[in-house]
């Protein structure tokens, strides 16, 4: 790695200004536009070579640090998802809802991206409805199993005569 020149304008900027340039460049702003923004915002005329050097010395380490933080955050979220999947799912859906809303109100948004997010939300809602349907069916099954157990008890009760058994069956099954 080269030693920074003492007259390197970008490298001698205050940290806040360097951070702003890093945000611009990592945000995808081309060098040509970054040069104009640096001149407008900071009053410094710079070259493509200076921006390239700035990228190597400042942006690359910043990008690697962001990636490490992203990996760490992803690992933590995965661990949380393992311990509390329901809360993670709801938080994820909230984030998707927010992203879909933000894309939907931006005029320059890619319609395909908006459609994909809304499709994800619709699939999640469909899955939620299916899960509720399964829960209802399971509760019904449990009730039927209880009724069957009671009916067997009534049928096997030798103290009841046939009309009493019939009456007991009607009570059990709500007839």
N, C-alpha and C positions, 0 to 999 in steps of 0.2 A: 504494500500500500504506500502510495506517495505521501510525502509530507505536504501539509497544506501551505500554500503560499501566503505570505503575510498580507499581500494585496488582493487576496481572493475575496471579492465583495460579498458574495453569498455566504461564504463560510464565516465571515466576520459580522454577520447580522445578529441582532439579539435573538434569543431562543424562541420568543413568541413569533417573530417574523419567519424564522426558519421553519417553525411548526406549521405556519400558514402555507408556506411554499410546499412543504411535505404533503399537507392535506390536498393541495391543488394537484400536485403531480400524482399522488397515489389515488386520487379521485378520477384520474383518467384525462386530465387536461393536457393537451399536447404542448410540447416545448414552445412552439410559436405563440400560442395563447398565454402560456405561463410568462414568457418574456414580456408581453404587453402588460399583463397584470402586475408583474414586479415593478415595471417602470411606473405604472399608474399608482399603485398602492404605496411603494417604498421610494420612488424616485431614483431607481437604480437601473442603469442600462447594462444588460448582460448578454452573453453570447450563448450559442447552443453548446459549445464546449464547456463553458462554466456550468450550465445546467446539467450536462452529462456528468461532470465531475461531482456536482452537488448530489445528483442521484446516487452515484457510487458510494459517496462518503456519508450521506445523511439518510437518503430515502431507503436504500437497501437495508441498513440496520433497523430502521423504523418499520419497514415492511415485515422483516423477520420477527421483530418484537410483537407486532400485531398478530401475526400468524401464530406465534407461541401462545399469546393470550387467547386467541380464538380456539386453539386446540384445548387449552386448559379449561376454558368455559364450556366447550363441547363435552369434555370429559366429566366435568361437574354436573352438567345437565343430564348426561347419560346416567350417572350415578343416582341423581334425584329421580330420574324416570324409572329406574329399577326399584327404588324404595317406595315411590308414590306415583304410580303410573297414571292414576286418574287426574291428579292435580297437574301433572306434566302435560297430559293430553289437552286439558282445558286451557292451560297457558299457551300451548302451541296454537290451538284454534283461535284464541284471542289475538295472537300475533298475526295469524293468517288473515283474520277479519280486518285488522288494522291495515295490513299491507294491501289487501284488496280494496279497501276504502280509499287509501292514499292513491293507489294506481287509478281507481275509477274516476277520481276528481281531477287528475292531472291530464290536461288535453294532449300532451305529447306521449302519453303512455302507449305501449304496445298493446293493441287489443287482444292479441294472443296471450299475453301474460295475465291480463285482467281475467280472461276467460278461464285460464288454468287455475287461478286462485279461487274463483267462484265455483269452479268444478270441484276443487278440493273441499270447499265448504259444504257443497251440496252432498258430496260423498260422505263427509263426516256426519252430516245431519241424517242421512239415510242410515248410516251405521248405528247412530244413536237410536233411531226409531226401531231398527231391527233388534237392538239390545233390549229395549223396553218391551217389545213384543215377546221376546224370549223370556223375560222376567215374568210377564203376565202368564205365559203358558206354564212356566214352572210353578207359579203360585196355584194355578188351576189344577195342575197335576198333584200337588201336595194336598189340596182340598179333596180331590177325588180319592187319593190314597187313604186319607182319614175317613172318608165316607165308606170306603171298601172295608177298612178295618172295623168300623162300627157295624156295618152290615154283616160281616162274618161273625162278629160277636153275637148279634141278634139271632142269626140263623143257627148258631151253635148253642144258644141258650135253651136248654131243655125245660126250663120253668115256664116258657112262653108257649101258648097254643098257636095254631096257624093264623087265627084272626089277629092275635096280639103281635105276632111276627110281621104280618102284613102291615099293621098300623105302625109298628116300629120302623119298617122300611120306608113308609111314606114320610115319616118324620125325618129320617136320616137324609133322604134324597129330596126333601121339600116338595113332595107331590100332594 
